[in-house]
Amino acid sequence: MTTAYLLVSHGSSDPRHRKALMRLAQLVRQQLENPPQSHPSQPPQSSHHEGPGTEPVEGDFPVDRRFSPGRLASDEARRFGPAPPLVGVAMLEATPLSLTQQIATFGHRAAALGVTQVVIAPLFLLQGVHVTEDLPREVAAAQQQLSAAVQLHCTVHLGGYDGLQTFLTQRLSAAATPSVLVAHGSRQADGNRRIEKLAKRMGATAAFWTAAPNLETRLIELIQQGHQQLTVLPLFLFPGTITDAIMRQVDALAERFPRLRLRLLPPLGSSEVLAAVVVALLITAGSPQWMTDVPEPRLSSVDGIHV
């Protein structure tokens, strides 16, 4: 084992976030160790929210249209040898240790096991300040602490990976109704424009929780256009205070418009399919998006990593 993997999330004081992150890391480790060869015989059942005026979500997307974990069955994904892959988690916020300390600690632990490189997957859905400024600074500082013992490499953030778009599109494929993709929103207008473009490519409408246009505005616009069946997809990895607030807002709108049928899909979650997306990002992502301040030598690509 010469490569270890670290999943970095925003972090939250909500215990559900860390539990879901740990579960995702476990699924990623399992798929790295045993790449799926084919689709399961039945699609996994997706949890759903049933509130006043809402319609249950029945299952997930069709098997033949799902993100394909089988694409990961490559030589690179199988060459792990006797030791299982090392997969860790770290959080940018809501933790006593800084991200620099968490990465360095994981790197030293990995080095003790013979690891020479750590591939970091930023589980961020927007290319905001955290991705463009905070993460590069923290990772560069961690590399300085690790010196030449372990080399750090970052993939693109999860929201910038094409495989995620496929995954999201598949989640909406079962909803034959106008859909609203609601994201957190960024202080950087460019990040919000990316979400709008993503939603457009998916045939959905974008809304933001901390920026305009918000979810209520978008839903009312669609109602005024005559739509009586709508689907809401929260662009959040794990449940938390914001997804709880989205649920309450959807309930309130359902009561306000009793003839409206709303589908509220759950957050992206810690599913095997999302884990397959993350594994594909770790193994097949291209050259680093950033790391310009990290001392050489650096990895030039995740492709062809011998593990």
Residue, then its C-alpha position, 0 to 999 in steps of 0.5 A: m500500500t503506497t497510497a492513502y485517501l483522505l475525504v475532506s468535508h466542510g464540517s458541521s456541529d450536527p452529529r449526523h454530519r460526522k456519522a454520515l461522513m464516516r459511513l461514506a468513508q467506509l463505503v469508499r474503502q470497501q469499494l477501493e478494496n473490492p471494485p464492483q463488477s456489475h450493478p446490483s440486481q435491484p436499485p437501492q431504496s432512497s429515503h424520502h420525506e413525506g409531509p403535507g401535500t408531498e408525494p413519496v419518492e419511490g426508490d431511486f433511479p432505474v438500474d440501467r441509468r445509474f452511475s456505473p460503479g463497474r467502470l472502476a474495475s480497472d487494474e489500478a483499482r485492484r492492485f492493493g496487495p495484502a493491506p486494505p486501503l487506508v481511508g480517512v476523514a477530515m473537516l474544515e470546521a466544527t472540529p478542535l484540530s485545524l485542517t492542517q493538523q488533521i491532514a498532517t496527523f493522517g499523513h504521519r500515520a500513513a507514512a508509518l504504514g509505508v504510504t508515500q502519497v495521500v490523495i485528498a478529495p475535497l467533498f465540496l459542491l461549490q467552488g467557493v472560498h473554501v475551495t479556492e482559498d482555504l483548502p489550498r492554504e491548509v493543504a500547503a501548510a500540512q505538506q510543509q509539516l510532512s516534508a518529503a515523507v508523504q506527498l499530498h495530491c488534491t483532486v478537483h472538488l466533488g462539485g467540479y467532477d463530471g461524474l457528480q453531474t451524472f449522479l445528480t441527473q440520475r437522481l432526477s430522472a425518476a421525477a417526471t416533473p419540473s425540478v428545483l436544485v437548491a444549493h447553499g450559495s456562495r459569496q462568489a458569484d461565479g460559484n453560483r453561476r456554475i450551479e445555475k449552469l449545472a441545473k440547466r444541463m440537468g433540465a432543472t432550475a437553480a435556487f440558493w439558500t443564502a443567495a437569490p433566487n431562493l427556493e420559495t421564489r423559484l417554487i412560486e415562479l413554477i406554480q405561477q406557470g401552472h405546474q402542480q407537481l414539483t420536485v426539490l433536490p437539495l444539493f447537500l451531501f449530508p443532513g443538517t440544519i439547512t436541510d431541516a429548514i428546507m424540509r420545513q419550508v417545503d411543508a409550509l408551501a405544501e400547506r399554502f398550496p394544497r393542490l400542489r404535489l411536492r417531492l422532496l428528495p433527501p440529501l445526496g447521502s452516504s449511499e453506495v452509488l455516491a461512494a462509487v462517484v467518490v472512488a471514481l474521483l479519487i482514481t480517475a481524476g486528472s491533474p491537480q486543480w491547485m497545489t501551486d504552493v506545495p513543495e515539489p515533488r508533487l503528483s501530476s495525476v491520479d491516473g495510474i496510481h499503483v496501490 
